[in-house]
Amino acid sequence: MIHIAVTGTKGKSTTLRALQHAFLAKKKSVWGSFGIDGRYHNGKIYEKRDDAENYLFVAKPSDYILTEATSYVIQKGTYPVNSIDAIIFASFDGSEHMELHNDSETYLQAKKGIFSYLKPDGLAIICRDIEEFDQIIEGVEAKIVTYGTHPESDYVVSRMDTKLLGSTFSIAYQDLSVEVISPMIGNANMLNLTACLIAASEYGDMTIEDAAKIMKDFAGLKGRGNIYRIPDTNTEVIIDYAHTQGSLEEILQTVKKISNKSLVCIFGCGGNKSIQKRSPMGLIAEEYADKVIITNDNPRKEQPYKIVQDIMKDVKDKTKFDITLDRGQAIKVALTENQNSVIVIAGKGNEDCIDVNGIKYPYNDHETVLTWVINNQYNMMKAHEYVD
């Protein structure tokens, strides 16, 4: 069995599922431990659990093991020594997970801990665009392969172009170049796909060109950049997991580039964690969106209005902002009042509940949008088919 682990603040799930897609296309068996998404065998969910103690238990014989290496899982000592063939380090955002780590340096060191579990002949595939790249590679004794837009990358990504229904980009490596077409949007996803193509070509009995062809029909995960069109109102709805300032800026910036329609952003911030990202996210929404609706994400045991105040603290043009704490109501109002628009619903992706004061209430952004469409006797079209 070949074991590939992906770490990083963002991009873990998309990169892992893209790898799963590539290996399954080659008729290989794949076991995936995908964090909160659960454990999968050959693309089908096997069980919904993510406890670190049994994280690496493989219930079905498989050619590949794919695991999501969060800082929590790494610090729990989940991985045995010499157990990983390849590690992908996809991204780093030092403002995240401060509820688990005292500061960004501690968080980075926790992430770097994954390298201690590489096999002696293992491979570290690292995004060269990460600001802390030099710190990440310091002390890593394994073979390192880099990718990114940085000109010193081993695999240089360029000519990145996103339209509403997908992206195209180029990867230059050695003396070769490959053109990649993807249904996914945004620069971050192009980088995630690049990491996948490198790992697939190294370990999947395929060339990077073969892997690129396979990726033409991988549209990504449900809850990550999903695009729906409602023809009756001439509206596009994008549901995305973006819950950091970097990921929120990425999706809003992308939409501004690919559409000249009015941009509406609906988002909130989680309670009891990462307080320092709230104001920057408010400023990002103010910069890119024509209208912003602040709502609940997972307030947990924190007062929702305190979270809103933190988000709004440094905002200058408060006329852009509405506050509707009921997330379902916020989405329905936005859909009703903003025709001929692009509505970005950020923060929860495909999560199936909202945590309020320790109680998890059933809720899903996709179902909320679909219910509104049905109740209004409208039609809704998916841009692509997404992986659950």
Backbone torsions as a table, in degrees:
resi	resn	phi	psi	omega
1	MET	NA	139.6	175.8
2	ILE	-103.6	127.7	-176.5
3	HIS	-109.4	120.2	176.7
4	ILE	-118.6	125.8	178.8
5	ALA	-114.4	142.9	178.6
6	VAL	-120.6	128.5	174.3
7	THR	-124.6	172.1	-175.9
8	GLY	134.8	158.0	178.8
9	THR	-69.5	-38.6	179.5
10	LYS	-130.1	159.3	171.7
11	GLY	93.2	-6.1	-176.3
12	LYS	-62.3	-52.4	-173.9
13	SER	-64.9	-45.9	-178.8
14	THR	-62.8	-43.9	-179.1
15	THR	-64.3	-43.3	-179.8
16	LEU	-64.2	-44.1	-179.0
17	ARG	-69.4	-32.1	174.8
18	ALA	-64.7	-41.6	176.3
19	LEU	-62.6	-44.2	177.1
20	GLN	-56.5	-45.0	179.8
21	HIS	-59.6	-43.7	-178.8
22	ALA	-64.9	-46.1	-177.4
23	PHE	-68.8	-38.2	178.4
24	LEU	-66.2	-33.1	177.3
25	ALA	-63.5	-25.2	177.7
26	LYS	-94.9	15.6	175.7
27	LYS	64.6	30.4	175.6
28	LYS	-95.2	155.4	175.7
29	SER	-92.2	141.1	-172.1
30	VAL	-135.3	128.1	171.6
31	TRP	-107.7	130.1	-179.7
32	GLY	-125.2	127.3	169.4
33	SER	-103.8	98.7	-167.9
34	PHE	-106.2	43.3	174.6
35	GLY	60.2	-131.3	-176.0
36	ILE	-68.6	-15.9	177.0
37	ASP	-73.1	-20.4	178.2
38	GLY	107.1	-168.0	-179.1
39	ARG	-107.7	136.8	-174.2
40	TYR	-125.0	147.4	171.0
41	HIS	-129.3	121.1	-180.0
42	ASN	52.6	41.0	174.4
43	GLY	84.2	-2.3	178.9
44	LYS	-111.9	139.6	-178.6
45	ILE	-66.6	132.6	-179.8
46	TYR	-99.1	-45.9	174.8
47	GLU	-158.2	148.5	-177.5
48	LYS	-96.3	87.5	178.3
49	ARG	-157.1	150.6	-178.9
50	ASP	-140.6	26.0	-178.3
51	ASP	-67.6	136.4	-174.5
52	ALA	-65.5	-29.6	-174.8
53	GLU	-61.9	-38.2	-178.6
54	ASN	-112.7	24.0	-170.3
55	TYR	-61.2	-35.6	-174.8
56	LEU	-97.9	5.3	178.3
57	PHE	-67.5	121.8	-179.1
58	VAL	-102.5	110.2	-174.4
59	ALA	-82.4	-17.4	-178.6
60	LYS	-128.8	133.6	176.7
61	PRO	-55.8	133.1	-173.7
62	SER	-145.4	151.6	175.2
63	ASP	-75.6	-31.1	-177.0
64	TYR	-131.9	142.8	168.5
65	ILE	-114.8	126.2	177.8
66	LEU	-118.0	127.5	-177.4
67	THR	-132.0	145.2	174.4
68	GLU	-91.2	113.9	-174.7
69	ALA	-98.1	86.0	174.6
70	THR	-76.4	162.5	178.4
71	SER	-61.9	-33.3	179.3
72	TYR	-64.7	-47.8	179.9
73	VAL	-62.9	-41.2	-179.9
74	ILE	-62.9	-46.7	-176.8
75	GLN	-68.5	-23.1	178.2
76	LYS	-73.6	-5.5	-178.1
77	GLY	70.2	33.0	-174.9
78	THR	-66.8	-37.2	-174.2
79	TYR	-86.9	129.4	172.8
80	PRO	-68.7	155.6	176.2
81	VAL	-60.5	142.8	178.1
82	ASN	56.5	41.9	-176.5
83	SER	-109.8	-10.3	-173.1
84	ILE	-115.3	131.3	178.4
85	ASP	-82.2	-38.5	-178.8
86	ALA	-146.8	142.6	176.3
87	ILE	-121.9	130.9	172.1
88	ILE	-105.5	123.5	176.0
89	PHE	-106.4	101.2	-165.9
90	ALA	-88.6	-30.6	-174.6
91	SER	-169.6	169.8	172.7
92	PHE	-154.3	128.9	175.9
93	ASP	-127.8	105.0	-173.8
94	GLY	-68.5	-6.9	179.5
95	SER	-86.9	-7.8	-175.6
96	GLU	-91.0	158.7	170.7
97	HIS	57.2	37.1	176.7
98	MET	-73.9	-11.3	173.7
99	GLU	-72.5	-18.1	178.8
100	LEU	-104.8	-26.4	-174.4
101	HIS	-127.6	146.9	-176.3
102	ASN	-69.5	-33.7	-177.6
103	ASP	-157.6	176.1	-175.7
104	SER	-65.8	-33.0	179.2
105	GLU	-65.2	-42.9	177.4
106	THR	-63.0	-41.2	177.8
107	TYR	-61.7	-44.3	179.9
108	LEU	-63.4	-42.8	179.6
109	GLN	-64.2	-35.3	176.4
110	ALA	-62.9	-43.1	177.8
111	LYS	-63.5	-42.9	-179.0
112	LYS	-63.2	-20.6	179.3
113	GLY	-57.0	-22.1	-178.9
114	ILE	-62.6	-29.1	-176.8
115	PHE	-66.6	-22.5	-179.1
116	SER	-70.7	-9.0	-178.5
117	TYR	-104.0	3.5	177.5
118	LEU	-69.0	145.5	172.2
119	LYS	-67.5	156.9	-178.5
120	PRO	-55.4	-32.7	178.8
121	ASP	-101.1	20.0	-176.8
122	GLY	-73.2	169.6	-175.4
123	LEU	-123.8	133.0	174.5
124	ALA	-106.2	116.5	-180.0
125	ILE	-105.6	110.3	-167.8
126	ILE	-124.7	134.4	176.4
127	CYS	-70.0	119.1	-177.1
128	ARG	-72.2	-15.9	-177.4
129	ASP	-79.4	-12.2	-179.5
130	ILE	-63.0	130.8	-177.3
131	GLU	-58.8	-34.7	-178.4
132	GLU	-92.2	24.7	-175.5
133	PHE	-52.9	-47.8	-177.5
134	ASP	-60.9	-36.8	177.5
135	GLN	-69.6	-36.1	-178.1
136	ILE	-65.2	-43.8	-175.4
137	ILE	-81.4	-12.9	-179.2
138	GLU	-60.7	122.3	178.9
139	GLY	85.3	-3.5	179.3
140	VAL	-80.5	119.1	-175.7
141	GLU	-93.9	-12.3	-178.3
142	ALA	-73.0	165.9	172.9
143	LYS	-64.4	133.0	-178.0
144	ILE	-115.1	131.3	173.0
145	VAL	-120.7	133.4	-176.1
146	THR	-115.0	155.7	176.8
147	TYR	-145.7	159.0	177.9
148	GLY	144.6	-176.1	177.2
149	THR	-80.5	-14.8	178.4
150	HIS	-59.1	130.5	-175.2
151	PRO	-63.6	-18.8	179.5
152	GLU	-90.4	5.7	177.9
153	SER	-67.9	150.0	174.0
154	ASP	-68.7	-35.0	175.4
155	TYR	-118.4	104.6	-174.2
156	VAL	-92.5	122.3	179.7
157	VAL	-94.4	129.4	-178.5
158	SER	-147.9	179.0	-179.9
159	ARG	49.0	44.9	-179.4
160	MET	-77.1	122.2	-176.9
161	ASP	-139.0	125.9	-178.9
162	THR	-117.6	132.7	169.6
163	LYS	-115.8	176.5	-175.8
164	LEU	-62.8	-27.1	-176.8
165	LEU	-108.5	13.1	176.3
166	GLY	154.1	-174.1	-173.9
167	SER	-136.1	157.1	169.5
168	THR	-132.8	146.4	176.6
169	PHE	-159.8	169.3	-177.3
170	SER	-121.3	142.0	175.0
171	ILE	-120.8	119.6	177.2
172	ALA	-104.5	130.6	179.8
173	TYR	-150.2	140.4	-174.6
174	GLN	51.6	-123.8	177.0
175	ASP	-108.2	21.2	-174.7
176	LEU	-117.1	168.4	176.3
177	SER	-149.9	142.7	178.1
178	VAL	-131.6	139.1	176.5
179	GLU	-96.4	134.2	-176.3
180	VAL	-119.2	132.5	175.5
181	ILE	-115.6	129.8	-176.9
182	SER	-138.1	143.2	173.4
183	PRO	-72.0	-12.7	-177.6
184	MET	-82.3	156.4	-178.8
185	ILE	-114.5	155.7	172.6
186	GLY	98.2	146.1	-179.2
187	ASN	-62.3	-37.7	-178.7
188	ALA	-60.4	-41.6	179.8
189	ASN	-68.9	-31.5	176.6
190	MET	-65.9	-38.3	176.8
191	LEU	-69.3	-40.5	177.0
192	ASN	-59.8	-42.7	178.9
193	LEU	-65.1	-36.7	178.7
194	THR	-61.3	-45.2	177.4
195	ALA	-59.5	-41.9	178.3
196	CYS	-61.6	-45.1	-177.9
197	LEU	-63.6	-37.7	178.0
198	ILE	-63.9	-49.7	-178.7
199	ALA	-64.3	-39.8	-179.8
200	ALA	-64.5	-38.5	179.9
201	SER	-73.6	-28.7	179.5
202	GLU	-77.5	-33.8	-170.0
203	TYR	-127.3	0.4	-171.9
204	GLY	-111.6	17.3	179.1
205	ASP	54.4	44.7	178.2
206	MET	-153.0	156.3	174.6
207	THR	-83.5	166.6	178.0
208	ILE	-65.4	-29.3	176.2
209	GLU	-67.5	-41.5	176.6
210	ASP	-60.3	-46.4	-178.4
211	ALA	-62.9	-38.3	179.4
212	ALA	-62.4	-38.6	177.9
213	LYS	-65.2	-38.6	180.0
214	ILE	-64.6	-34.5	-176.0
215	MET	-72.9	-9.5	-179.4
216	LYS	-59.9	-27.3	-178.3
217	ASP	-113.3	19.8	172.9
218	PHE	-99.2	108.4	-174.4
219	ALA	-94.0	0.9	178.9
220	GLY	97.0	-172.9	-175.3
221	LEU	-92.1	153.4	171.2
222	LYS	-66.2	126.3	-179.1
223	GLY	101.0	-2.8	178.4
224	ARG	-121.5	97.6	176.7
225	GLY	65.6	31.7	-179.4
226	ASN	-75.9	131.0	-176.8
227	ILE	-112.4	127.6	176.1
228	TYR	-124.0	146.5	177.7
229	ARG	-118.7	133.3	175.1
230	ILE	-112.0	95.3	-174.3
231	PRO	-60.4	-33.5	-176.3
232	ASP	-60.8	-29.7	-179.6
233	THR	-114.0	4.7	-177.9
234	ASN	52.9	47.2	-175.5
235	THR	-123.1	138.5	168.2
236	GLU	-105.1	138.8	176.7
237	VAL	-117.5	127.6	178.0
238	ILE	-117.2	121.0	177.7
239	ILE	-105.4	122.7	-173.9
240	ASP	-141.4	149.3	-177.8
241	TYR	-78.5	-1.0	-174.4
242	ALA	-47.4	116.0	-178.8
243	HIS	-138.1	16.4	172.0
244	THR	-125.4	165.0	179.6
245	GLN	-63.1	-37.1	179.9
246	GLY	-64.8	-46.3	-177.9
247	SER	-72.1	-34.5	177.1
248	LEU	-66.2	-43.2	177.9
249	GLU	-62.7	-39.8	180.0
250	GLU	-58.8	-49.0	-176.1
251	ILE	-71.8	-39.9	-179.3
252	LEU	-69.7	-40.4	178.2
253	GLN	-63.1	-41.0	178.6
254	THR	-62.0	-45.8	-179.6
255	VAL	-62.0	-41.0	179.2
256	LYS	-61.5	-31.2	-179.2
257	LYS	-76.2	-32.8	-170.6
258	ILE	-102.7	-4.9	-178.8
259	SER	-144.6	142.0	175.6
260	ASN	-102.3	11.5	176.8
261	LYS	-77.1	163.3	174.3
262	SER	-61.1	136.8	-177.2
263	LEU	-107.6	121.9	177.8
264	VAL	-111.7	130.7	-179.2
265	CYS	-118.8	126.9	175.8
266	ILE	-115.0	122.3	178.9
267	PHE	-160.4	167.8	172.1
268	GLY	-147.0	-173.1	176.5
269	CYS	-130.3	147.6	-179.7
270	GLY	-69.2	148.7	178.8
271	GLY	-85.1	155.6	174.7
272	ASN	62.5	26.9	177.3
273	LYS	-163.9	150.7	170.1
274	SER	45.7	50.8	-178.3
275	ILE	-61.5	-33.3	-173.6
276	GLN	-67.2	-14.8	-179.3
277	LYS	-88.3	-9.2	-171.7
278	ARG	-66.7	-53.1	-179.6
279	SER	-61.0	-45.5	176.9
280	PRO	-58.4	-36.1	178.5
281	MET	-67.9	-36.5	175.3
282	GLY	-62.7	-41.6	179.2
283	LEU	-66.8	-37.5	178.1
284	ILE	-65.4	-45.1	177.9
285	ALA	-60.6	-41.4	178.9
286	GLU	-62.0	-40.5	-176.5
287	GLU	-67.4	-42.4	-170.3
288	TYR	-99.7	-32.4	-173.3
289	ALA	-89.7	149.5	173.7
290	ASP	-83.3	-27.0	175.9
291	LYS	-145.7	141.7	-178.4
292	VAL	-128.3	133.0	174.0
293	ILE	-117.0	115.5	177.3
294	ILE	-88.0	130.3	-177.1
295	THR	-141.3	-177.0	176.9
296	ASN	-74.2	144.1	167.5
297	ASP	-106.9	-97.6	168.0
298	ASN	-125.7	89.5	-176.2
299	PRO	-65.7	-18.7	-178.8
300	ARG	52.6	-127.5	-175.8
301	LYS	-100.7	16.9	178.0
302	GLU	-100.1	149.5	179.2
303	GLN	-67.5	123.8	-178.1
304	PRO	-54.9	-39.7	-178.3
305	TYR	-69.6	-25.8	174.6
306	LYS	-66.6	-39.8	177.3
307	ILE	-63.3	-43.8	178.5
308	VAL	-60.3	-44.3	179.3
309	GLN	-60.2	-39.7	178.3
310	ASP	-64.4	-41.3	179.3
311	ILE	-64.4	-40.9	-173.5
312	MET	-86.3	-5.6	-168.5
313	LYS	-52.0	-45.2	-174.3
314	ASP	-107.5	5.3	179.4
315	VAL	-66.7	135.9	-179.3
316	LYS	-95.3	-45.2	-178.2
317	ASP	-97.2	83.7	-176.8
318	LYS	-73.0	-11.0	178.0
319	THR	-68.2	-19.1	177.0
320	LYS	-74.0	-16.7	-166.1
321	PHE	-107.1	136.5	167.1
322	ASP	-119.8	155.6	178.2
323	ILE	-122.7	118.5	174.7
324	THR	-136.3	101.1	-172.6
325	LEU	-67.6	-32.0	176.1
326	ASP	-69.7	107.1	-172.1
327	ARG	-61.7	-43.4	179.1
328	GLY	-60.7	-42.9	178.7
329	GLN	-65.9	-39.4	178.8
330	ALA	-59.0	-43.0	-179.1
331	ILE	-68.1	-43.5	-179.0
332	LYS	-64.2	-40.7	177.6
333	VAL	-64.4	-42.8	179.5
334	ALA	-61.8	-43.0	179.5
335	LEU	-65.6	-36.3	-178.7
336	THR	-72.8	-41.5	-170.0
337	GLU	-94.5	-7.3	-172.4
338	ASN	-127.9	69.8	173.8
339	GLN	-76.1	163.0	-179.0
340	ASN	56.7	39.3	-175.4
341	SER	-133.4	169.1	165.3
342	VAL	-109.8	122.8	-178.4
343	ILE	-109.4	115.3	178.1
344	VAL	-98.5	119.5	177.4
345	ILE	-105.5	107.8	-168.8
346	ALA	-113.8	151.4	166.7
347	GLY	115.4	-34.2	-175.1
348	LYS	-114.3	-20.4	178.2
349	GLY	59.1	-119.5	-179.6
350	ASN	-105.4	19.8	177.2
351	GLU	-59.6	147.1	-173.4
352	ASP	-110.3	18.3	177.4
353	CYS	-159.1	163.9	170.6
354	ILE	-120.5	129.0	-179.2
355	ASP	-92.3	110.3	178.3
356	VAL	-122.0	113.1	178.5
357	ASN	55.8	38.8	177.0
358	GLY	85.1	-5.3	178.2
359	ILE	-103.9	129.6	-178.6
360	LYS	-98.2	108.6	-178.8
361	TYR	-92.6	134.5	178.7
362	PRO	-57.3	131.7	179.9
363	TYR	-167.7	144.8	176.5
364	ASN	-152.0	131.0	-178.8
365	ASP	-61.1	-43.0	-179.4
366	HIS	-60.0	-46.5	-178.6
367	GLU	-64.4	-35.6	178.7
368	THR	-63.4	-45.9	178.9
369	VAL	-63.8	-46.5	-178.5
370	LEU	-62.3	-40.7	178.7
371	THR	-61.6	-42.6	178.1
372	TRP	-61.8	-43.4	-180.0
373	VAL	-61.7	-46.6	-178.8
374	ILE	-64.5	-44.2	-178.4
375	ASN	-62.8	-27.9	178.2
376	ASN	-93.9	3.6	179.6
377	GLN	57.3	40.0	176.3
378	TYR	-99.4	176.5	174.0
379	ASN	-110.6	151.3	175.4
380	MET	-137.9	133.4	-178.1
381	MET	-117.9	134.9	171.5
382	LYS	-78.0	140.7	172.9
383	ALA	-69.6	-37.1	-178.4
384	HIS	-150.2	172.7	172.7
385	GLU	-92.0	129.6	-176.2
386	TYR	-108.9	153.1	179.4
387	VAL	-81.8	128.7	177.2
388	ASP	-77.3	NA	NA
